[in-house]
Amino acid sequence: MPHAPPLGALLRQYAAGSALACDPVDQGLLNRGYRLRTTRGRYFLKHHFDPETAAPEAIARQHRATQRLAALGVPVAPPFPAHDGRTVAVVGGHAYALHPWIEGRHRHGAQLTAEQCGRLGALLGVVHASLERVMPLQGCERAGKGARAAGGVRPEESAPDPEPHAPSGPAPAHADGSRAQRPYAETPPPDGATVDAGADPAATFALIDDLLARVRRHRPADSFDELARHRLLERRALLEQHVGRRPPHGGPVGWVHGDFHPFNLLYRGDAPAAIVDWDRLGVKPRAEEAVRAAAIFFVRPAGTLDLPKVRSYARAYRRTAGATPSELAAAVHRVWWERLNDFWMLRWHYERGDTRADPQFPAASALVVWWTREYDAVCDAFVG
């Protein structure tokens, strides 16, 4: 088995028995996971491999968040503590965590009814309101990091780390957003402490030129190159047309999941069973996560959004998160601009030679064109 984890050294740190079988699950884009069977039961073993998120202190912060959310009834999958009480096991310089294994399945927006779309929006609203209770910002009214630099890598839209391991739990009730009587003190991570304006179009134009040159040099040319060239030229024309619409700083911030999409939400039957993969937990504009998630859950293969489902989702999100229509409208604009300037899939393909995100490119690249044309209708779906 490639990248086999050091099971003996790991399991000695836990009361989890001896290993009987260990099989890799479908590998995501950031980290590695294993279905582990021992003499004590079944587990999910996660290898925190991505260097951007693998610092033990960052993983421990994620674990504390899920433990506190679980205590509020939010469906999450907290890790098991080791003999020393820690939830991060470091062996050979690598960080691991052991979670319960419970079967679940992922569901895209096309598989959800309008009622279930509302429940999805309510769930994300509960997550944001509950994180505000258990991980407050110590009274700091900071703005979170908004759109990334032009073409920045966007792992939250890349279907990373599908993890079929979720404990069951009660469906969350509506959250009122109030703070806990005894708030926890958590220091926001460094990458979430500041805000930027929307992506700089000058940098995007330079990136488009560079990517077009890479497309021309690629041999032998194929259908992906043809589509990439078409979308790059199309995007440059759109950006020239809308260059004056760069958004201001982001809106209200708080702790967010950071990676809320279908592969990080497990269903048992028709109800959400667990939210997994908290690697991107951070302090950012909350409403932007709601918009970004909707653009992943409800995108159709042709690159359009299912707006009636978006409306059901957004109404429920606003209610449970306490978000205002104006907050959602501003988030729609920032995420639209982010998408207009974003080429992470093409950068992975042409700069890294990594083609794992290629299947997502046709719909994702078509979405921003459609979104620009239907801007008012998209905004109305989130605020109406």
N, C-alpha and C positions, 0 to 999 in steps of 0.2 A: 504494500500500500504506500503510495507516494506521500511524503510528509507525515509519516506515521507518528502520532503523539507518544510521548514516553509514559505509557499507561502505568507501569509499575511504580515509578516515582510519583506520579500524580495521585493514584488511588491510595497510596500510603498516607496521603494527607487528609483523606476523607474516610468517613464511615460508610463506604459505598461497596464494600466487598471486593472480590477479585474479578478481573475482566474475563468474560466468556467470548465476546465478539465486539468488534469495533469497525464500523463501516462509514466511509465518508458520505455525507449528504450532498445534494446538489450544491456545488461550490458557488458562492456569490462572488461579487467583484472586489470585496474588501477582505473578508476574513474566512476562516475555515471552520467547518462543523462536522461532528461525527455522531452517529447513532451508536451508543454504547450500551451493551448488555453485560451485567455483572451478576454475581451470585446474590446480590441484594435487589436487583431490579433493572429497569431501563432508564437511561439518562441521555441528555444532550450535552456533549462536550464541545465547548467553543474555544478555538484557538484564536486569540486576538492578534492577528498577524499584521494588519495594516499599520504602518509606522505612525500615521497621523492620529490614530485613536488607541494605540496599544500601550500607552503609559499606564502603569498599574494604578496610579492615583486617579486618573481619569476613569478607568474602568470601575474602581471602587465607588466613585461618585455616581456613576450610572446604577450600580447595584444598590446604593443607598436610596436612590430615587425610586427604583422599582419596589423595594421593600416597603417604603412609606406609602407608595400608591396602592400596593396590595392591601395595606391596612385600612385604606379608605374604600376598598371594594372595587378598585379599578382592575380590569382583567390584564394582568401582566404575568411574567414568569421569573420571579426572583431566583437568584442562584442559591445553591447550598453553601453553608459555611464549612470551612475545613476544621480540623481539630483545634487549630489556634484561633478560630473565630473569624478568620479572614475569608473573603469570598474570591480573592484573586490568588491563584497558585502560580508561582514563577519557577519554571524548571528550565535549566539551560539557557537562561536569558529570555525565554518566551513566556507570555502570560496566557493562562487558561482559566476557564470558569466552568463549573459543573451545574447544570440545570436539570429539572425534572423533564422527562419525556412524556408527552401526551399527544395523541394524534390530533391533527387538525388539518384544514385545507384552506387555501387562499382563494379569494373570490374577487374578480374584477367588477367594475361598475356595471357592465353589461349583464352580469348575473344577479344583480340586486334589483328588487322591486323599489318603487318610489318610497314606500314605508321604510324599507331597509336602508335606503340612501339617507333618509332622515335620521335613522338610528346611527348610521356611520358618522354623520356630522355632529350628532349629539355626543358620540363617544370622543371625538377629537376635542370638542368643547369641554367635556369633563376632564380630559387629560390636561388641558391648559389651565383650567380653574383649579384642579387638584394640585398640579405642580406649583401654582402660586401659593397654595396653602402650605405645602411641605418643604418647598425650597424657595422662600421669598428672597428678594433682592436686597434685603437689609435696608429698605427705605430708599434705595437709589433709583431715581427715575432716569435710567440710562436708555439710550437708543441702542437696539441690537444691530448687528451687522446685516446690511441689506443685500442688494445684488452683488454678486461677485464681479471680479474684473472680467473684461471681455473674454469669452471663450473658456472661462474657468471650469474646472472639472466639477460635475454635479452628481456625486454619488447618490444623493437622495432620490434621483430620478433614474437610477440605473439598475433597479431590481437586485440589490445586493443581499447576500446572506439569507436566502429563504430558510427558515428554521422551524420545522414542524414539531414544536415541543412546547405546548402551552398548558399550564394548569387551568382547570376550570375555575370559575368564580362568578359571583353574582353580577348581573348586568348593572352598570353604574346608574345611580339615580341622578336627577338633575343637580348640578353643582351650583351653589349660590355665589361662588367666588370669594367668600369671606376667608380671612386668614385663620389659621389654627390658633387655639388659645396659647400654645407654647410653640412658636415658630422655630423651625430649624435654621441654623445659620450655615449657609453654603456660599462660598466665594465663587462668583461667575468665572468660567474659564477665560483665559486671555483673549481667545479669538472671538468672544461674544461681547466684548465690552465697549466697542465703538461702532459707529454707524458710518456708512459711506453713502454718497449719492448713487444714483443709478450708474450702470456701466458707462464708461467713457466711449462715445462713438468714434473718436479719433483712433483709439486703440483697436476698436472693432474693425474699422476700415483697413488698418494695417494687417490685422489677423486674416481678414478675408483675402487680401492680396497674397499673403504667405500660403494660405491653404490652396488657393487657386494654382499657385506655382507647384505645389506638391502634387496636386491632382494631375497637372500636365506632365509631370515627370514620372508618374506611376506607370510602369509597364509590367505585363501587358495591361492595357486599359480594359476596364470591365464595366458592367452595368452600374455598379456602385459609384465608380468614378463619374459616370455620366450624370447620375442623379445628384451627386455632390456638387458638381460644377453648376448644374441648373439651379440648385437651391442657394449656392453661394452668390451667384449673379442676381438671383431674385431677391435675396436678403439685402444685398448691397443697395439695390434700387429702393426697397422698402425703407431702409435706414436713411437714405438720402432724403426721402419724402417726409420722414417723421423725426428728423434729427433734432428738431426743436422741442420735442416732448420728453426730454430726459427728466425723470422724476426727482423731487426733493428727497430729503432724508426720510427714513422709515417711520412707522407709527409706534404705538405702545408695544413694549417688549415684555418678555417674560421667558421663563424656561420652556423650551419646546422639545418634542421628541426629535425633530431634526431630520427624520427619514420616514415619514408616514406615507406608505404606499401599499399596494395589494400584497407584495411579498413579505411585508412585515406585520401583517394582520392575519391571524388565524381564526377560522370559523369552525364551530361545531354545530352542525345542522344549519339553521338560518341565523344564528346569533353569533356575534363576535365572542371568541373565547379568550384570546390573548393578543396583546401588542408585544412584539419582540424586536430585538436589535435596536438597542438604545445607544449605539456607538456615537451618534451625532447629537446627543443631548447637549443643548447649549442655550444661551440667552440671545434671542433674536425676535424680530417682529412677529407676533403670534398670528395675526391675520394672514400674513404672507404664507405661513405654513398651511393654513386652511385652503388658500387659493391654489398653492402649488400641489397639494395633495389631490384636490379636485381635478386638476389638469392631468393627473396621472390616472386616477380611478376612472374618470368619465370620458377619456379620449377614445374616439372610435378609430377603426383601422384607416379610414380615409383622412384622418386628421381634423375631425370636428369634435365638438363637445356635445354631450347629451344634456342640453340646457334644462329641460324639465327636471332631470335627476339632480343637476347642480343646484337648482332652486330649492328642492326638498332638503338637500344636504346643507346648504348655506343657511336656510332659515333655522334649522335645528342647531347648527353650530353657533349662530349669533345668540340664540336663546341660552344655551348652556354655558357659553364662554363669556357672556355679557358684552359681546362686541357690537359696535354700532354700525349702521349701514355705511356711514362715511368712512369708518375704519376699513371696512371690506372694499369699498370703492377705491381707496388709495392703494390697498394691497393688490387689487386687480391690475392697477396701472403699473405698479412696480414689477410685478411678476411678468406682465406682458413685455415690459421693456427688457427685463432680464432675459426672457426667451428670445427677443429680437436680437440681442447681442451675444447669444450663447451658442458655442460650437463645440462643446466638450466631446460629443460623439465623434465628430470629424477629427478632433485633435487626438483622441485615442487611436483612431484608425490610421492616420497619416504620420503622426509624430511618434507614437509608441509601437505601431504595428499590432495593436490590440483590437481585435474585431468582435469582441463579445457583445458590444452594444450595437453592432450594425443592424440587427433585426428591428430595433426600436427607431432607427433613423427615419424611415419613410413617414410614419405617422407623426413623429415629433417635429420633423421639419415642415410638414404640411400644416401642423396645428398653428404655428405662429402666423402663417399667411392668412389662414382662415380667421384667426382671432383678430388680426388687424382689420380685416374687412368687416367683421361682425362685432367690433369693439363694444358698441353701445348695448347690443343684445347680451353679450357676455357679462358686462357690468350689471345690467338689470337683473340677470339671473342670480347674482350674488347678493344684491341689495334689496330685491323686490319681495 
